[in-house]
């Protein structure tokens, strides 16, 4: 994949990525909402539904319950998606928790996030596996830059060793240059998502 891509090109790029690859998807804050939903559609509708793969979705920006509702409203099934929700542990009562969601108490608990993702991947027998980290910009609000860089380096290498395709979302204007540099180094493809004009 080149430096810039539309959501359709992102989908095509994901199809051609070998197992154990990592893709950095950068979005501009001005077009964030459109870019975000285009990425969700590319990954979960066009890619995962097509290859019938298993997805672990680390939700830092939005609660998993909101994502499940949004995906349901556009007929994207979540039966083969596991969410690791790091934003709503304190807000969701045990009786209201989704069966395909695990909760991490805080976005600062990076090691716990890594262990949950690894556990979910090892437990699932699907040949195609994908991990979505949504998003580095949100994680950066809660974590020291150096610690976050180290976490991402270890996590991406671990996911590569497990054969998962990793998709990392970040907002360009909200990502420190040194963090952006680390992401570019650990990812095999580095794209800026361009919002497609309506036809």
C-alpha positions in Angstrom: 0.0 0.0 0.0 1.2 3.5 -0.8 1.3 6.5 1.5 -2.3 7.5 0.8 -5.3 5.3 0.2 -9.1 5.4 0.1 -11.1 2.9 2.1 -11.5 0.7 -1.0 -7.7 0.7 -1.4 -7.3 -0.1 2.3 -9.5 -3.1 1.9 -7.6 -4.3 -1.2 -4.3 -3.8 0.7 -5.5 -5.8 3.7 -6.5 -8.7 1.4 -2.9 -8.9 0.0 -1.2 -8.5 3.4 0.4 -11.8 4.6 -0.2 -13.2 8.1 1.9 -11.4 10.7 1.7 -8.0 9.0 1.0 -4.7 10.7 -0.8 -1.7 9.0 -0.8 1.8 10.4 -3.9 3.8 9.4 -3.5 7.5 9.9 -6.5 9.8 9.9 -6.8 13.6 9.8 -8.8 15.1 12.6 -10.8 17.2 10.2 -12.2 14.1 8.5 -11.9 11.8 11.5 -15.5 10.6 11.7 -15.7 9.7 8.0 -12.3 8.1 8.1 -13.1 6.2 11.2 -16.3 4.6 9.8 -14.6 4.0 6.5 -11.9 2.0 8.3 -14.5 0.1 10.4 -16.3 -0.9 7.2 -13.1 -1.8 5.4 -11.8 -4.0 8.2 -15.0 -5.6 9.6 -17.3 -5.7 6.6 -15.1 -6.0 3.5 -12.2 -7.9 5.0 -13.2 -9.9 7.9 -16.6 -11.0 6.6 -15.0 -12.0 3.3 -12.2 -14.1 4.7 -14.3 -15.2 7.7 -11.5 -14.3 10.0 -11.5 -13.7 13.8 -11.1 -10.2 15.1 -9.9 -8.8 18.4 -10.9 -5.2 18.6 -9.1 -3.1 21.3 -11.5 -0.2 21.9 -9.9 2.8 23.6 -11.7 5.6 21.7 -15.3 4.4 22.1 -17.0 1.9 24.4 -17.4 -1.6 22.9 -21.2 -1.4 23.5 -21.4 1.7 21.2 -19.3 -0.1 18.5 -21.6 -3.2 18.7 -24.7 -1.0 18.3 -23.1 0.9 15.3 -22.0 -2.3 13.6 -25.4 -3.9 14.2 -27.2 -0.9 12.6 -25.2 -1.4 9.4 -25.6 -5.2 9.4 -22.0 -6.0 10.3 -22.1 -9.1 12.5 -20.0 -9.2 15.6 -20.3 -13.0 16.3 -16.7 -13.5 15.3 -15.3 -10.3 17.0 -14.0 -10.1 20.6 -13.8 -6.6 22.1 -11.2 -5.6 24.7 -12.9 -2.5 26.2 -10.5 -0.3 28.1 -12.8 2.7 28.5 -16.0 1.6 30.3 -15.0 -0.8 33.1 -16.4 1.5 35.8 -19.5 2.5 33.8 -20.9 -0.9 32.8 -22.6 -3.0 35.4 -21.8 -6.7 35.4 -25.3 -7.5 34.3 -25.1 -5.3 31.2 -21.8 -6.6 29.9 -21.7 -8.2 26.4 -20.6 -11.8 26.2 -18.0 -11.0 23.5 -16.4 -8.2 25.5 -13.7 -8.3 28.1 -13.0 -5.2 30.2 -9.7 -3.7 31.3 -9.9 -1.4 34.2 -7.8 1.4 32.7 -6.0 2.5 29.5 -2.9 2.6 31.6 -2.9 -1.1 32.2 -0.9 -1.9 29.0 0.4 -5.2 30.1 -3.1 -6.4 30.9 -4.3 -5.3 27.5 -1.5 -7.3 25.8 -2.3 -10.4 27.9 -6.0 -10.2 27.0 -5.3 -9.9 23.3 -2.8 -12.7 23.3 -5.2 -15.0 25.3 -8.1 -14.3 22.9 -6.0 -15.0 19.8 -4.6 -18.3 21.3 -8.0 -19.4 22.3 -9.5 -19.0 18.8 -8.8 -21.6 16.1 -9.5 -19.4 13.0 -6.8 -19.4 10.4 -7.2 -15.7 9.7 -6.9 -13.4 12.7 -6.8 -9.6 12.8 -6.3 -7.2 15.7 -7.5 -3.7 15.6 -6.1 -1.1 18.0 -8.4 1.9 18.2 -6.5 4.1 18.8 -2.9 5.0 19.6 -4.0 8.7 19.9 -6.4 7.7 22.7 -3.8 5.5 24.5 -1.3 8.4 24.3 -3.7 10.6 26.4 -3.4 8.2 29.3 0.2 6.9 29.0 3.8 8.2 29.0 5.1 8.3 25.5 8.2 6.2 26.1 6.2 3.5 27.9 3.6 3.5 25.1 6.3 3.2 22.4 7.8 0.2 24.2 4.3 -1.4 24.6 3.5 -1.0 21.0 6.8 -2.4 19.9 6.4 -5.5 22.1 2.7 -5.9 21.2 3.1 -5.7 17.4 6.1 -8.1 17.5 4.1 -10.5 19.6 1.1 -10.3 17.2 3.4 -10.9 14.2 4.7 -14.0 15.9 1.2 -15.2 16.4 0.4 -14.7 12.7 -2.2 -12.0 13.2 -2.7 -9.0 10.9 -2.6 -5.9 13.0 -4.4 -2.6 12.1 -3.4 0.4 14.2 -5.5 3.5 14.0 -4.1 7.0 14.9 -5.1 10.6 14.4 -2.2 12.5 12.8 -2.6 15.8 14.6 -2.9 14.0 18.0 0.2 11.8 17.6 3.6 13.0 18.9 6.3 12.9 16.2 8.5 10.4 18.1 5.5 8.1 18.6 4.6 8.4 14.9 8.2 7.5 14.0 8.1 4.3 16.1 4.7 3.3 14.5 6.2 3.8 11.1 9.1 1.5 12.0 7.1 -1.3 13.5 4.4 -1.4 10.8 4.8 -3.0 7.4 2.5 -0.5 5.7 1.9 3.1 6.6 -1.1 4.8 5.0 -3.0 8.1 5.3 -6.7 7.4 4.7 -8.3 9.7 2.2 -12.0 10.3 2.5 -13.7 9.5 -0.8 -16.0 12.2 -2.1 -19.7 11.1 -2.3 -20.8 10.2 -5.8 
